[in-house]
Amino acid sequence: MRDFMCQRVCGAALCCAAVASCAVGQAPTANPARPTVTNPATLPPVGYLQLEQGYLGSFDSPATDSQHGVNLVAKTAVLPRLMLEVQMQPWARSREVGESASEDGFGDVLLGGQAILYNAPESSDNVVKDDVHRHAYVRSATPTIALAYLGRVHSGTTSDIDLGSQSQTALILLSGHAPGIDVHYDSNLIVSGQSGDSVDGSHTIRRAQFGETLSIDRELLTENLQFSLEVYHFSQPLVHATSGGQTVARANLLDGLFALSYSVRPNLVLDGGFAHGFTSTSTRWQSFAGFTYVLPKRLWPGGKS
């Protein structure tokens, strides 16, 4: 029943997007966080609903041989410096290590927000006037700085891949533009809380997880097409063995990611790519494809885009 309800939520969001696409007027500009693990410090246009949806497939993780699922993130900036968001995985099909059959399930539901602490003023000499990179609101070599928080409001049933499940997460986000080499950059510092059963299963243990990410992107051949390169590292406090059963004293994942994104129009961006894990407890391969779509109608009247 819970799985069915989550799928209905995702379906309703997709239907809203399809209906709203028929609206007439100047489209707002999307500010995608996907497909990278790194999130931008900047926010979507104020007053609009931004949907980030896609497929994620993973192979050879510590707990799963394979997993295929759908992810959904809904965001809205209620103020120029404040955004609210919900993240969920409405459906996933997983095959655990050592099992021959796959099982359907759904992931955690997270709620949270993001606040900008510093953004370079429009009058700054560092502002890039014609920045066309994937995150359209970054125009300064001086980074935008933001804080974000996500808390789990509903626990999922599907198996976790290498990152694990976070009960709550705090992030420091930085985004900027390097005019000299025409590269946009995003970086996150992340601390999360994870919980799991003890080795003997007698009680629940809680551990802190730490992560660092860095992604860069720039245009490729045309300003509508962007490529992204990313590297990210996370500690794995609750992982004690590889997918092959080899015990590890201290687990960490280190992954590299390559992605392409194409802006069909200002409020619709398509993306796709893959990631490869470099440590024994990383997911060996991940593939993904999806889109970011900003509904063309404001959720409430007035204000600027």
Backbone bond lengths (Angstrom), bond angles and torsions (degrees), N, CA, C in turn:
res aa  C-N    CA-C-N  psi(-1)  N-CA   C-N-CA  omega(-1)  CA-C   N-CA-C  phi
1 M - - - 1.468 - - 1.527 110.93 -
2 R 1.347 117.70 -43.91 1.463 120.17 179.01 1.521 110.77 -63.37
3 D 1.355 115.95 -40.92 1.462 120.23 178.34 1.520 109.80 -60.38
4 F 1.354 116.51 -42.76 1.459 120.94 -179.77 1.519 111.45 -63.87
5 M 1.339 116.69 -39.90 1.468 120.34 179.67 1.514 111.06 -65.55
6 C 1.338 117.96 -42.12 1.461 120.70 179.01 1.517 111.18 -63.21
7 Q 1.357 116.79 -38.50 1.453 119.35 178.56 1.524 110.72 -66.59
8 R 1.332 116.85 -35.47 1.473 119.92 177.74 1.517 110.97 -65.14
9 V 1.342 117.40 -39.15 1.469 120.77 177.71 1.513 110.35 -60.95
10 C 1.350 116.21 -46.16 1.464 120.24 179.27 1.516 111.01 -63.01
11 G 1.349 116.50 -43.26 1.453 120.22 -179.57 1.507 112.09 -63.18
12 A 1.346 116.57 -39.67 1.460 120.21 179.14 1.520 111.34 -64.12
13 A 1.341 116.72 -39.51 1.461 119.90 179.05 1.518 111.19 -64.57
14 L 1.342 116.98 -40.61 1.458 120.50 179.33 1.517 111.35 -66.39
15 C 1.333 116.94 -38.30 1.467 120.64 178.25 1.525 110.60 -64.50
16 C 1.335 116.50 -40.96 1.470 120.25 178.38 1.524 110.23 -60.55
17 A 1.328 115.84 -41.49 1.456 119.50 179.62 1.515 111.31 -63.69
18 A 1.340 116.62 -40.95 1.458 120.12 -178.84 1.521 111.69 -66.36
19 V 1.327 116.25 -41.84 1.454 119.85 179.44 1.518 111.21 -66.59
20 A 1.342 115.89 -43.66 1.464 119.69 -176.38 1.518 112.09 -68.35
21 S 1.338 117.39 -21.25 1.461 119.36 -178.80 1.513 112.38 -66.79
22 C 1.315 116.25 -15.77 1.460 120.26 179.00 1.528 111.60 -83.36
23 A 1.327 117.32 -8.78 1.456 120.10 -177.09 1.525 110.31 -67.19
24 V 1.330 116.27 148.91 1.449 122.61 -178.60 1.521 109.32 -101.40
25 G 1.327 117.40 141.50 1.445 121.09 178.18 1.507 110.34 142.37
26 Q 1.312 115.89 173.37 1.453 120.51 -179.77 1.516 109.71 -71.32
27 A 1.321 116.25 126.21 1.459 120.90 -175.81 1.519 110.33 -77.36
28 P 1.329 118.19 138.09 1.469 120.71 173.05 1.525 109.59 -70.09
29 T 1.325 117.38 166.80 1.463 121.96 -177.18 1.525 110.50 -99.61
30 A 1.330 116.33 126.63 1.460 121.61 179.49 1.527 110.35 -70.23
31 N 1.323 115.58 152.07 1.462 122.65 176.54 1.532 108.08 -131.72
32 P 1.351 117.99 77.07 1.467 121.26 -169.87 1.525 113.60 -67.39
33 A 1.329 115.27 141.05 1.456 120.99 167.20 1.525 109.44 -95.26
34 R 1.322 117.25 -35.76 1.461 120.33 176.70 1.521 109.27 -74.79
35 P 1.311 118.42 156.55 1.474 126.11 10.24 1.531 113.48 -98.43
36 T 1.326 118.72 6.74 1.456 120.79 -178.76 1.528 111.49 -77.45
37 V 1.316 116.37 158.16 1.468 121.32 172.24 1.528 109.29 -68.98
38 T 1.334 116.60 -35.55 1.459 122.44 178.98 1.522 110.63 -67.31
39 N 1.316 116.09 134.77 1.465 121.97 175.59 1.523 109.91 -102.09
40 P 1.337 118.43 143.81 1.463 120.46 177.98 1.518 111.56 -73.99
41 A 1.328 116.43 150.82 1.468 120.80 176.03 1.523 111.10 -74.55
42 T 1.331 116.30 -23.59 1.461 121.06 -178.43 1.517 110.94 -80.45
43 L 1.340 116.94 166.50 1.457 122.89 -172.27 1.529 111.80 -116.90
44 P 1.341 117.29 160.94 1.468 120.47 172.29 1.530 110.01 -66.92
45 P 1.350 117.75 170.45 1.464 120.19 178.43 1.527 111.22 -61.35
46 V 1.320 116.17 140.75 1.464 122.16 -174.90 1.533 110.78 -65.22
47 G 1.331 114.93 132.45 1.452 120.84 173.75 1.511 115.65 90.84
48 Y 1.341 118.02 -3.67 1.460 121.63 -179.41 1.527 110.45 -108.43
49 L 1.335 115.85 153.66 1.464 121.26 176.25 1.517 109.11 -95.06
50 Q 1.334 116.72 122.46 1.458 122.32 177.81 1.525 108.94 -108.51
51 L 1.330 116.23 127.43 1.455 122.77 179.57 1.520 109.15 -112.24
52 E 1.330 116.27 131.40 1.458 122.64 177.61 1.526 107.38 -122.45
53 Q 1.338 115.84 113.16 1.456 120.49 -172.58 1.512 110.98 -133.75
54 G 1.324 116.55 151.43 1.446 118.18 178.05 1.510 113.82 178.29
55 Y 1.322 113.41 176.24 1.464 123.82 178.25 1.527 109.14 -99.83
56 L 1.337 116.47 142.90 1.459 121.99 174.03 1.517 108.98 -134.47
57 G 1.322 116.23 123.52 1.460 120.99 174.44 1.515 109.99 -116.96
58 S 1.323 117.30 138.28 1.465 121.05 -179.46 1.518 109.73 -134.08
59 F 1.360 115.57 148.77 1.452 121.65 -177.57 1.528 109.64 -136.86
60 D 1.331 115.25 132.96 1.470 122.78 174.84 1.522 111.93 65.96
61 S 1.341 114.99 68.61 1.464 122.71 172.27 1.527 109.05 -104.70
62 P 1.347 117.75 167.73 1.466 119.34 179.29 1.527 113.94 -56.00
63 A 1.359 117.94 -36.06 1.461 120.36 -176.67 1.525 113.47 -108.40
64 T 1.321 118.41 -17.72 1.460 120.69 -176.14 1.525 111.11 -130.54
65 D 1.347 114.83 135.89 1.458 119.51 172.15 1.523 110.58 -70.84
66 S 1.336 115.34 -37.37 1.462 119.64 179.29 1.526 109.54 -156.75
67 Q 1.321 114.87 152.63 1.459 120.88 175.02 1.527 108.64 -152.37
68 H 1.335 115.57 136.51 1.451 121.95 177.71 1.526 106.87 -130.94
69 G 1.333 116.63 128.41 1.452 118.41 -175.52 1.515 112.89 -154.51
70 V 1.320 113.86 176.25 1.464 122.88 179.70 1.521 108.41 -119.72
71 N 1.330 116.71 133.19 1.461 122.00 178.88 1.515 110.47 -114.10
72 L 1.327 116.13 148.43 1.460 122.04 178.76 1.518 109.62 -140.56
73 V 1.342 116.43 129.85 1.461 122.95 172.96 1.516 107.83 -128.19
74 A 1.329 117.05 130.40 1.464 122.65 176.34 1.518 108.45 -119.02
75 K 1.344 116.72 130.16 1.460 122.21 -175.75 1.522 110.27 -132.67
76 T 1.318 115.82 148.68 1.454 120.55 168.57 1.523 109.04 -149.30
77 A 1.325 116.38 131.91 1.467 121.25 175.42 1.523 107.50 -87.29
78 V 1.314 116.74 116.88 1.463 121.21 -178.43 1.525 111.59 -87.24
79 L 1.334 115.52 -19.75 1.461 123.97 176.25 1.528 107.78 -142.40
80 P 1.336 118.64 162.31 1.465 119.11 179.06 1.527 114.29 -56.26
81 R 1.335 117.22 -24.03 1.471 120.46 -178.68 1.524 113.61 -118.83
82 L 1.333 118.71 14.44 1.464 120.46 -177.08 1.525 110.81 -141.45
83 M 1.331 115.75 127.99 1.461 122.71 179.73 1.524 110.31 -127.02
84 L 1.337 116.62 143.62 1.458 123.47 172.46 1.528 108.63 -112.27
85 E 1.343 116.65 147.85 1.464 118.84 -178.53 1.517 111.80 -151.19
86 V 1.353 114.86 158.41 1.456 123.17 173.15 1.516 107.57 -132.09
87 Q 1.333 116.59 136.76 1.459 122.33 178.88 1.525 108.84 -123.13
88 M 1.334 116.40 139.97 1.458 119.80 178.31 1.523 110.54 -155.29
89 Q 1.315 114.97 161.17 1.462 122.91 172.21 1.524 106.10 -122.72
90 P 1.344 117.32 92.28 1.471 120.19 -173.08 1.528 114.47 -63.33
91 W 1.350 116.34 -27.43 1.471 118.54 -177.96 1.519 109.56 -152.19
92 A 1.328 115.35 142.50 1.464 121.59 173.86 1.526 108.78 -152.86
93 R 1.304 115.72 141.41 1.464 121.76 175.92 1.519 107.76 -116.94
94 S 1.323 116.71 118.17 1.459 121.56 -171.61 1.522 111.44 -123.66
95 R 1.320 115.07 146.47 1.462 121.96 170.74 1.520 107.10 -122.00
96 E 1.320 116.48 112.95 1.451 121.46 -176.01 1.524 110.75 -73.92
97 V 1.321 114.55 158.16 1.462 121.07 179.71 1.525 109.90 -58.70
98 G 1.334 116.21 128.69 1.459 121.03 178.66 1.508 114.89 87.21
99 E 1.337 118.32 -5.64 1.460 122.06 -179.81 1.528 110.17 -101.90
100 S 1.324 116.06 150.40 1.462 120.80 179.64 1.523 112.48 -97.56
101 A 1.327 117.32 -21.42 1.463 121.60 -177.65 1.524 110.88 -106.22
102 S 1.325 115.55 150.57 1.469 121.66 177.46 1.520 110.20 -100.12
103 E 1.325 116.20 154.57 1.458 121.31 180.00 1.524 109.85 -129.34
104 D 1.325 115.80 145.01 1.460 121.99 176.51 1.522 109.87 -87.63
105 G 1.312 115.61 148.92 1.457 120.94 177.44 1.513 109.96 -166.36
106 F 1.311 116.43 -166.87 1.463 121.93 176.53 1.516 108.98 -145.59
107 G 1.317 115.88 157.93 1.452 121.19 -176.12 1.510 113.48 -93.33
108 D 1.329 115.28 -175.11 1.460 121.76 -179.94 1.525 111.33 -66.72
109 V 1.340 114.30 156.56 1.461 121.53 171.08 1.522 107.53 -111.39
110 L 1.342 116.56 125.30 1.458 122.55 -176.86 1.519 110.16 -119.36
111 L 1.327 115.95 140.35 1.460 122.37 173.85 1.517 108.84 -121.36
112 G 1.324 116.41 147.03 1.459 118.47 179.03 1.502 113.02 -175.49
113 G 1.316 114.61 -166.43 1.456 120.68 -178.56 1.518 110.87 -155.62
114 Q 1.327 114.90 168.82 1.463 121.82 -179.72 1.523 108.95 -141.44
115 A 1.322 115.61 136.28 1.468 121.37 -178.66 1.523 109.75 -127.13
116 I 1.329 116.92 132.86 1.454 122.23 177.60 1.530 109.27 -82.68
117 L 1.325 116.14 125.76 1.456 121.15 177.27 1.525 111.37 -89.55
118 Y 1.334 116.15 -36.44 1.468 119.27 -178.45 1.523 109.52 -147.29
119 N 1.315 116.00 135.56 1.451 122.76 174.87 1.524 107.18 -140.61
120 A 1.328 117.91 129.42 1.467 121.11 -177.60 1.526 110.51 -60.13
121 P 1.318 118.56 133.57 1.474 121.28 179.64 1.518 111.65 -65.28
122 E 1.335 116.10 154.71 1.467 121.53 -178.84 1.527 111.64 -58.91
123 S 1.333 117.49 -28.32 1.463 121.34 -176.90 1.522 113.66 -81.63
124 S 1.337 116.62 -4.03 1.468 120.45 -176.97 1.524 111.31 -64.40
125 D 1.342 116.12 143.07 1.468 121.19 176.95 1.527 111.64 -66.61
126 N 1.346 117.19 -20.27 1.458 120.99 -178.81 1.526 113.57 -83.01
127 V 1.335 117.49 -6.37 1.452 120.70 -176.51 1.524 110.27 -71.11
128 V 1.335 115.98 131.08 1.460 122.44 176.72 1.527 107.54 -93.13
129 K 1.320 117.91 115.85 1.459 121.48 -170.68 1.518 112.97 -72.09
130 D 1.344 118.62 -29.55 1.464 120.96 -173.52 1.526 111.96 -121.42
131 D 1.302 116.68 44.54 1.451 120.79 179.07 1.532 109.27 -71.43
132 V 1.328 117.91 122.69 1.463 121.73 -179.43 1.521 111.32 -116.18
133 H 1.318 117.84 21.15 1.451 120.44 -175.68 1.523 111.15 -75.67
134 R 1.322 113.75 172.98 1.464 120.81 -170.79 1.522 112.33 -55.17
135 H 1.312 117.69 -39.74 1.459 120.91 177.30 1.525 107.48 -95.30
136 A 1.305 115.70 96.52 1.466 121.52 -164.89 1.519 113.93 -67.21
137 Y 1.313 118.68 -15.43 1.452 119.49 -173.49 1.520 113.49 -100.59
138 V 1.321 117.25 11.29 1.461 120.92 175.24 1.520 107.92 -100.18
139 R 1.319 117.38 116.93 1.460 120.75 -176.61 1.521 111.65 -130.73
140 S 1.325 118.23 8.71 1.453 119.89 -171.11 1.522 112.39 -127.44
141 A 1.341 115.12 141.62 1.463 119.81 172.92 1.521 110.55 -69.23
142 T 1.324 117.21 -25.50 1.464 121.22 172.51 1.522 107.71 -78.64
143 P 1.331 119.34 121.67 1.468 119.87 -170.63 1.521 114.01 -67.78
144 T 1.320 114.40 145.67 1.458 121.78 164.32 1.519 107.49 -74.37
145 I 1.336 116.52 137.13 1.467 121.57 -177.66 1.522 108.76 -121.46
146 A 1.329 116.43 133.74 1.463 120.72 -178.42 1.523 110.38 -142.46
147 L 1.324 115.27 160.30 1.461 123.68 172.37 1.522 108.44 -118.82
148 A 1.342 116.55 145.23 1.461 120.71 179.26 1.526 109.68 -140.62
149 Y 1.332 114.88 155.62 1.468 121.75 178.13 1.523 109.06 -143.22
150 L 1.333 116.31 137.39 1.461 122.85 175.53 1.521 108.97 -131.76
151 G 1.325 116.22 135.77 1.455 121.19 177.85 1.521 110.57 -127.47
152 R 1.312 116.99 141.09 1.462 121.57 -179.84 1.524 110.01 -77.72
153 V 1.340 116.85 126.59 1.458 121.56 178.86 1.523 111.68 -110.46
154 H 1.326 116.84 -11.92 1.463 120.36 177.44 1.524 108.57 -153.04
155 S 1.327 117.29 129.74 1.467 121.65 -177.94 1.525 110.63 -86.48
156 G 1.323 115.83 138.03 1.450 121.16 179.86 1.513 112.76 -84.85
157 T 1.335 115.29 175.59 1.459 121.52 -178.55 1.522 112.21 -112.35
158 T 1.322 117.85 -14.94 1.459 120.25 -176.10 1.524 111.46 -80.73
159 S 1.310 115.86 156.89 1.468 121.08 -179.86 1.527 110.18 -68.83
160 D 1.327 116.34 147.85 1.460 121.71 178.35 1.520 110.31 -85.18
161 I 1.355 115.56 149.39 1.453 118.81 171.39 1.533 107.80 -93.71
162 D 1.326 118.86 -152.43 1.466 119.99 -166.62 1.528 114.91 -64.75
163 L 1.343 118.26 -31.75 1.467 119.64 -179.09 1.519 112.88 -70.16
164 G 1.314 117.39 -28.38 1.444 120.11 -177.17 1.518 111.97 81.47
165 S 1.323 115.90 -172.51 1.461 122.67 -177.74 1.519 109.79 -109.89
166 Q 1.339 116.27 132.42 1.466 121.25 -177.92 1.528 110.75 -108.43
167 S 1.333 116.10 128.45 1.456 119.49 176.71 1.524 111.06 -76.98
168 Q 1.319 116.69 -31.06 1.458 122.19 174.78 1.522 109.01 -159.05
169 T 1.337 115.48 148.46 1.455 121.06 -174.12 1.516 110.13 -141.09
170 A 1.325 116.71 136.30 1.466 122.78 174.00 1.524 108.18 -119.74
171 L 1.344 116.23 140.38 1.455 121.19 -176.76 1.515 111.68 -133.36
172 I 1.326 116.03 143.87 1.459 123.51 164.60 1.523 106.26 -107.88
173 L 1.339 117.31 125.80 1.461 121.62 -173.78 1.523 110.51 -119.88
174 L 1.321 116.44 138.18 1.462 122.14 176.74 1.528 108.74 -131.49
175 S 1.327 116.89 135.72 1.460 122.15 177.77 1.520 109.33 -140.10
176 G 1.339 116.07 139.24 1.453 119.36 179.74 1.514 111.82 -161.00
177 H 1.316 114.76 -175.82 1.460 122.13 -177.33 1.528 108.37 -134.09
178 A 1.326 115.86 131.95 1.460 120.90 178.12 1.527 107.98 -102.95
179 P 1.329 118.31 94.72 1.465 121.22 -173.21 1.521 113.88 -60.77
180 G 1.330 117.64 -34.08 1.451 120.21 -176.44 1.521 113.54 -61.33
181 I 1.327 116.72 -37.01 1.466 120.64 179.15 1.523 111.64 -112.61
182 D 1.343 116.29 6.14 1.466 122.82 176.15 1.525 111.70 54.78
183 V 1.317 116.48 49.83 1.459 122.54 -179.67 1.521 109.61 -124.15
184 H 1.310 115.44 134.29 1.459 121.55 172.77 1.528 108.28 -93.36
185 Y 1.325 118.03 141.95 1.466 119.90 -179.82 1.527 110.62 -133.14
186 D 1.333 115.18 148.03 1.470 123.83 173.17 1.523 107.97 -134.61
187 S 1.313 116.20 143.17 1.451 120.33 177.66 1.529 109.52 -145.00
188 N 1.331 116.20 140.44 1.465 121.98 178.57 1.520 110.53 -126.24
189 L 1.320 116.01 140.34 1.460 123.40 167.01 1.521 106.67 -112.30
190 I 1.336 117.53 127.53 1.458 121.36 -166.38 1.522 110.36 -131.19
191 V 1.327 115.91 136.41 1.461 121.60 169.66 1.522 107.93 -131.85
192 S 1.333 115.90 130.85 1.461 121.55 -175.92 1.521 110.59 -131.23
193 G 1.324 114.84 159.39 1.458 121.25 172.98 1.514 109.97 -105.84
194 Q 1.331 116.85 130.37 1.457 121.84 177.70 1.519 109.73 -123.41
195 S 1.325 116.01 148.74 1.456 120.69 178.56 1.525 109.30 -134.46
196 G 1.329 115.59 149.74 1.461 120.98 179.74 1.509 110.67 -166.71
197 D 1.324 115.55 173.25 1.458 120.76 -179.76 1.523 110.92 -74.92
198 S 1.308 116.07 147.29 1.472 121.02 174.68 1.524 109.17 -67.54
199 V 1.332 116.28 170.11 1.464 121.31 -178.05 1.525 111.62 -57.54
200 D 1.339 117.03 -40.92 1.465 119.83 -179.91 1.527 112.42 -89.73
201 G 1.351 117.29 -1.52 1.459 121.16 177.13 1.516 114.86 75.09
202 S 1.339 117.25 12.80 1.466 120.00 -175.27 1.519 113.68 -83.83
203 H 1.326 117.60 -19.65 1.453 119.79 -178.42 1.530 109.65 -157.68
204 T 1.332 115.19 169.74 1.459 121.25 179.66 1.525 109.91 -94.40
205 I 1.315 116.10 135.19 1.458 120.28 177.51 1.528 109.00 -111.08
206 R 1.323 116.21 151.89 1.457 121.96 179.55 1.524 109.24 -126.31
207 R 1.302 115.56 135.09 1.452 121.45 -177.87 1.527 110.24 -135.92
208 A 1.337 115.76 155.22 1.461 121.63 175.52 1.523 109.15 -93.71
209 Q 1.321 115.85 140.39 1.457 122.49 175.87 1.523 108.91 -116.07
210 F 1.328 116.40 138.02 1.467 120.83 -178.91 1.527 109.34 -121.85
211 G 1.332 115.34 141.37 1.456 119.16 -179.13 1.513 112.03 -144.20
212 E 1.330 115.37 153.20 1.461 122.28 175.80 1.530 107.21 -137.41
213 T 1.327 116.84 136.53 1.459 120.87 -179.93 1.527 109.92 -134.43
214 L 1.325 115.45 152.81 1.464 121.83 174.78 1.515 108.37 -148.32
215 S 1.324 116.73 126.20 1.459 120.70 175.67 1.523 109.28 -130.92
216 I 1.338 115.71 147.59 1.454 121.69 174.64 1.518 107.95 -130.85
217 D 1.325 116.86 150.67 1.458 119.76 175.30 1.521 110.31 -151.06
218 R 1.321 115.26 156.71 1.446 122.61 176.65 1.522 108.82 -157.53
219 E 1.333 115.93 168.61 1.456 119.35 -176.87 1.526 111.08 -71.23
220 L 1.340 115.33 154.19 1.454 122.50 179.61 1.527 108.54 -130.33
221 L 1.317 116.72 106.75 1.464 124.47 178.39 1.525 113.32 72.45
222 T 1.330 117.75 -45.52 1.455 122.55 179.60 1.514 109.38 -138.14
223 E 1.344 117.11 153.32 1.464 119.84 -176.25 1.526 112.13 -67.18
224 N 1.320 118.98 -17.62 1.466 121.26 178.83 1.531 112.38 -80.18
225 L 1.321 117.07 -19.49 1.463 121.65 -178.14 1.523 109.49 -107.15
226 Q 1.327 116.54 126.32 1.455 122.15 -179.54 1.529 109.45 -123.62
227 F 1.321 117.24 147.03 1.461 119.74 169.47 1.517 108.77 -117.59
228 S 1.335 115.44 147.53 1.464 122.43 -178.11 1.520 110.12 -125.70
229 L 1.326 116.01 139.29 1.454 123.58 172.10 1.528 107.89 -121.92
230 E 1.320 116.57 137.61 1.462 119.75 -175.63 1.524 110.22 -144.50
231 V 1.319 115.11 147.05 1.458 121.86 169.62 1.528 106.90 -131.62
232 Y 1.332 116.64 137.09 1.467 119.40 179.24 1.525 110.28 -144.08
233 H 1.343 113.96 147.16 1.460 122.38 -178.18 1.520 109.14 -130.58
234 F 1.333 116.91 136.07 1.466 122.31 175.99 1.517 108.90 -137.95
235 S 1.338 115.88 141.03 1.460 119.53 168.62 1.528 108.47 -73.98
236 Q 1.335 116.03 156.31 1.472 122.10 -179.34 1.530 108.91 -129.36
237 P 1.327 117.17 76.33 1.468 119.84 -172.39 1.531 114.68 -66.42
238 L 1.340 117.63 -19.71 1.464 120.04 -177.87 1.526 112.45 -107.07
239 V 1.320 116.62 6.69 1.465 120.97 177.37 1.523 108.81 -101.07
240 H 1.328 116.41 127.14 1.462 120.54 -176.16 1.523 113.07 -125.90
241 A 1.344 117.57 1.95 1.454 120.29 -179.35 1.523 109.89 -155.29
242 T 1.330 115.61 154.35 1.461 121.16 175.54 1.527 109.49 -78.56
243 S 1.347 115.45 173.59 1.466 119.13 178.23 1.529 110.86 -64.05
244 G 1.324 117.39 -23.39 1.461 120.90 177.68 1.524 114.14 -84.47
245 G 1.345 116.56 -1.02 1.461 120.25 177.30 1.506 115.09 93.05
246 Q 1.338 117.58 3.64 1.465 120.11 179.89 1.523 110.20 -79.01
247 T 1.322 117.23 127.75 1.458 122.58 -177.85 1.529 110.58 -71.40
248 V 1.337 115.59 137.86 1.461 121.22 175.99 1.525 108.22 -124.50
249 A 1.323 116.11 138.28 1.466 120.39 -177.34 1.521 111.13 -74.89
250 R 1.327 116.32 -37.15 1.456 120.12 -176.79 1.531 108.26 -145.37
251 A 1.329 116.60 111.55 1.454 120.88 -172.79 1.525 111.63 -95.17
252 N 1.322 115.43 137.80 1.461 122.81 174.43 1.525 107.86 -144.12
253 L 1.312 116.06 146.08 1.458 119.49 174.66 1.523 109.15 -110.80
254 L 1.317 115.26 143.34 1.455 123.30 175.21 1.522 106.79 -136.99
255 D 1.328 116.31 117.09 1.458 121.46 -174.78 1.516 110.98 -125.51
256 G 1.329 115.30 153.34 1.454 122.52 171.45 1.517 109.45 -120.16
257 L 1.314 117.22 145.93 1.466 122.13 -174.54 1.517 110.58 -134.36
258 F 1.336 115.80 141.97 1.462 122.67 172.82 1.521 107.99 -129.17
259 A 1.335 117.41 134.79 1.457 120.56 -178.45 1.519 110.62 -147.89
260 L 1.322 115.02 154.25 1.452 123.42 172.14 1.523 108.47 -119.50
261 S 1.320 116.75 143.69 1.463 121.05 175.09 1.519 108.64 -136.25
262 Y 1.325 115.52 141.50 1.464 121.07 -176.23 1.520 109.53 -129.88
263 S 1.326 116.13 125.91 1.458 121.87 -179.86 1.528 108.97 -87.82
264 V 1.328 116.30 103.84 1.459 121.52 178.15 1.522 109.98 -68.31
265 R 1.315 115.44 -43.03 1.455 123.96 171.73 1.521 106.62 -153.35
266 P 1.323 119.63 171.61 1.472 118.98 -171.85 1.523 115.10 -53.08
267 N 1.327 117.77 -35.42 1.467 119.73 -175.69 1.518 113.68 -100.24
268 L 1.343 119.15 10.60 1.457 121.79 179.54 1.530 109.95 -138.52
269 V 1.341 115.78 117.61 1.461 122.34 -178.64 1.529 108.50 -126.29
270 L 1.343 116.88 124.87 1.456 122.70 176.43 1.524 109.64 -95.91
271 D 1.340 117.22 150.34 1.464 119.63 -179.39 1.516 110.88 -147.51
272 G 1.329 115.26 161.86 1.456 121.92 175.80 1.513 109.94 -170.90
273 G 1.327 116.68 157.17 1.457 119.41 179.57 1.509 111.91 169.75
274 F 1.338 115.55 -163.66 1.457 121.12 -178.81 1.521 109.78 -149.88
275 A 1.329 115.46 160.90 1.463 122.39 176.75 1.519 108.75 -133.60
276 H 1.337 116.14 149.47 1.468 122.09 -179.81 1.520 109.36 -129.21
277 G 1.324 116.39 135.47 1.450 121.59 179.03 1.517 112.00 -92.97
278 F 1.335 115.88 140.91 1.462 120.59 -175.20 1.519 114.18 -107.13
279 T 1.339 118.03 -11.40 1.464 119.53 178.59 1.526 109.77 -107.44
280 S 1.336 115.81 167.90 1.468 120.52 -175.51 1.520 113.05 -68.20
281 T 1.340 117.93 -19.14 1.467 120.68 179.57 1.530 112.24 -109.47
282 S 1.327 117.42 8.97 1.463 121.18 171.89 1.527 109.08 -79.60
283 T 1.331 116.25 155.01 1.456 120.12 166.94 1.519 107.93 -65.84
284 R 1.346 116.84 127.79 1.459 118.90 -172.66 1.525 111.73 -63.94
285 W 1.345 116.96 -48.21 1.458 120.53 179.69 1.523 109.88 -139.44
286 Q 1.325 115.98 141.58 1.457 122.79 171.81 1.524 108.58 -133.15
287 S 1.326 116.06 141.37 1.455 121.36 174.80 1.518 108.49 -127.52
288 F 1.326 116.82 149.70 1.459 119.91 -176.32 1.517 110.56 -153.60
289 A 1.320 114.59 154.69 1.464 122.15 175.88 1.517 107.42 -158.62
290 G 1.327 116.43 144.48 1.456 118.87 -178.96 1.511 111.35 -179.80
291 F 1.332 115.14 -159.48 1.457 119.99 -178.24 1.522 110.52 -155.07
292 T 1.318 114.50 158.13 1.462 123.04 171.71 1.524 107.42 -116.98
293 Y 1.331 115.76 130.15 1.465 119.94 -176.03 1.528 108.89 -135.95
294 V 1.333 116.58 128.67 1.463 122.23 175.15 1.527 108.29 -104.16
295 L 1.326 116.65 120.73 1.453 119.64 177.57 1.527 109.81 -59.29
296 P 1.341 118.48 133.05 1.462 120.97 -173.55 1.524 114.40 -72.28
297 K 1.317 118.41 -13.50 1.458 121.65 179.05 1.528 110.36 -99.71
298 R 1.333 116.15 134.43 1.462 119.99 176.06 1.521 110.78 -65.82
299 L 1.338 115.66 148.73 1.460 120.62 176.71 1.517 111.89 -72.09
300 W 1.334 116.52 -25.29 1.460 122.03 174.87 1.524 107.80 -144.66
301 P 1.326 118.76 153.85 1.464 121.28 -173.98 1.517 112.36 -73.98
302 G 1.359 114.48 160.65 1.461 121.05 173.82 1.495 112.46 85.44
303 G 1.354 115.41 175.21 1.456 122.38 177.28 1.505 112.77 83.11
304 K 1.341 115.35 178.16 1.444 122.26 -179.38 1.523 110.06 -106.41
305 S 1.332 116.32 158.19 1.453 121.57 176.50 1.513 110.72 -77.62
